[in-house]
Amino acid sequence: MNLSRGGNTPGAPFSRLLEMLRPDLLRFAFWLARDRAVAEDVVQETLIRAWKSREELKDPAAARPWLLTIVRREYARLFERKRLPTVDVDEVEALGDPALASDGDAGLTDLRRAIMQLPGEYREPLVLQVLGGFTTAEIAQQLGLTQPAVLTRLFRARNRLRTIYGLEPAEDAE
Amino acid sequence: MSSQGLDCRHVRVQIGGDPHALAPEVSAHLVTCAECRRFLEETLAMDGRLRAALELPIAQFRRRAPPARRFALAASVMFALIIGGGFWLLRPQAALAGAVAEHVRHEPGSWEQNTRLPPAEVAAMLAASGVRFDTRYPVVYAMTCPFNGRHVPHLVLQTDTGPLTVMLLANERISRRREFADGDLRGVLLPAGSGAVAVLARSGAKPEGSADEIARGVSWR
């Protein structure tokens, strides 16, 4: 199926696909940026870029990872272009974001805040793996790292979260 | 403890790196090491919560409801809980049912849709999720949503008795049909081939009548 054609309006199926996947893109961008306004900007740029490149997407099943990869690139591009504020400022604002709250589940809210406080080098591969569904090999390719380095970062991310979850952390990797 | 050339520390790094894709040598170690098995179980349990934590409620993410509306929402949920309390107590609530209700509750706008989506577009979206779904009811809402670590189709059908939410859960296994109530939501979980289907209605509507027919229309690819 060619997603850029068909239906009554040219490009309508592709637009629909983008709209369907937009919540995922927003979540992903939010965890990268830790700022909902930045996340909205990144997703907007992503959708524009995806629309321009829609002929590249041959298989609808590949749309999600394709779009998530664009989100990551757009975030990196925005970060380079705008020199976004440092982590400490982001953290202060982000930890009070109501999007992190979970009605009736304080543990989930604490876990979200803990994820927010992970250093980017740990948070990004974790979000790519758990939310994005990427394999460690794919994450390694995206981040320009070796696969063992990605595994170590993912281990350290989970190890830091173990204490929030009430578990004893494991001995750290070398 | 060590086995098959790997010690516990290295095994736990592997488990912490990707608890869902373990190398054969890690699996071999786990056969003989109870402590590392426990570490794996703990990590898998934590990962379930981790997924839930990362799946932010987008409705809340996009905008906060005005205080008056939030109060009204809270009041309506409280009312539904009081009314539905007896029903809740009488029926055991499966974790899957609770997770489905929780997910549906995070997308309140889905119930308000009433424009039929082009069937070809819905079919393409479903094909991308590895499922085929035949139904006589118009589909008015179709999204692919993160759920229990997978991405699953979340549909709303417009039926004679009102909207029904349908979630097509290719990776969930249930042994038998199960009806449940969760706040103002009523639902049915049904086995469907190698997966499961959840059908939910709200505000007193009953999904039971259509649920079996809906589940029969599902086939996994």
Interface residues (C-beta under 8 A of the other chain):
Chain A: M1 L3 G6 G7 A12 P13 R16 L17 M20 L21 P23 D24 L26 R27 F30 W31 R36 P60 A61 A63 R64 P98 A99 L100 A101 S102 G107 L108 L111 R112 I115 L126 V127 Q129 V130 L131 G133 T135 T136 V150 L151 T152 L154 F155 R156 R158 N159 L161 R162 Y165 L167 A170 E171 A173
Chain B: R9 R12 V13 Q14 I15 G16 G17 D18 A21 F39 E42 T43 M46 D47 R49 L50 R51 A52 A53 L54 E55 L56 P57 I58 Q60 F61 R62 R64 L117 P118 A120 E121 A124 M125 A127 A128 G130 A142 M143 T144 C145 P146 G149 H151
